[in-house]
Amino acid sequence: MTAERFVRDGLTSCLPPGVPLMGQVVEAKFTGKQKAVADVTIFDGEQAKVEVSKWGRYEGAWSKRWLKLDSAVNWTGSAWERVALVQSTLF
């Protein structure tokens, strides 16, 4: 299995059925036995970086961590959209 396929499989497993990936894997490399890092072009053309890990032999036991993503994103039911991050202030 290629690192690109590993990342796509991991990202897909973290989504509900029928929801498409929010971007395209541009380049990926394995960084461990069950871990890979990938550069991703997301739905609006921006660049992001994600780390995907598979936990043991358990079916569907994946995790993802965005190393670079400039804002939050949301699936509306028909499309991906950017969501403004709310900054809290301490009084």
N, C-alpha and C positions, 0 to 999 in steps of 0.2 A: 504494500500500500504506500502511495506517495504521501508526503507531508501535506500537500494541498488537499488530497482526498480525506485525510485524517481530520484536518481542520473543518472542512465542509461537513463531514459526518457529525463532528462534535457540535458545531453550531446548529445544525438542523435538529439534532436530538434535544436541544434546549428550547425549541419552539413548539407551540401547539400544532397539531396536524393541519396542513393546508396553508400555513403561513410561510411565505417564501423568505429566503435569506435576505438580509437587508443590504447585501453587497456582493462583490465578487472577490474571491481570493486571488491576489495578484502574484504573491510569492510567499512560500512557506518553507520552514525548515524544522526538523526535529531537534529538540533541545534536551531530550531525555527519552527513556524507553517508551513512555506513554504520554509524552508532552510535545507540543509544537507551538511555534510562534509564527504568525502570518501578518503580512501587510494586506490590507483589505481596502478596496475602493467601495465606499458605501453608496447608497441609493442616489445621493445628490452630487456625486463626484468627489467628495472629500476623502482624504486618506485617513485610515485608522490602523491600529495595530492591536492584535488580540492574541492571547495565550489560551490554548485549549489543552485540557488534560483528561485522560480516561482513568478511572479509578478501578484498578484490578480487572477481574474478568466479569464483573457484573454488567449485564446488558443495560444500556442506558445510563450508566453511572459516569457522566461527563461533568466537567465544570469549565467555565470560561471566565476570563478576566481581561477587560479592556485595558491595555497599556497606554493607548492613545485614542481618545475619542473626545472631540471638542465640545460635545453637548449630549444631553440625553436624547434618546429616540423612542418612538412609540409606534405601535401598529394600530391603525385606526379601524381595522376590519377590512380595509380595502387597499391601504397604502401605508408605507412608512413615512413618518414625519419627524422633524426635529422638535424638541421640547425645550423651552427656556429653563435653565437651572435657576432655582430660587435660592438666593443667598440670605441666610438668616443673620441677624445682628444681635449681639448680646447687649443688654441694657446695663 
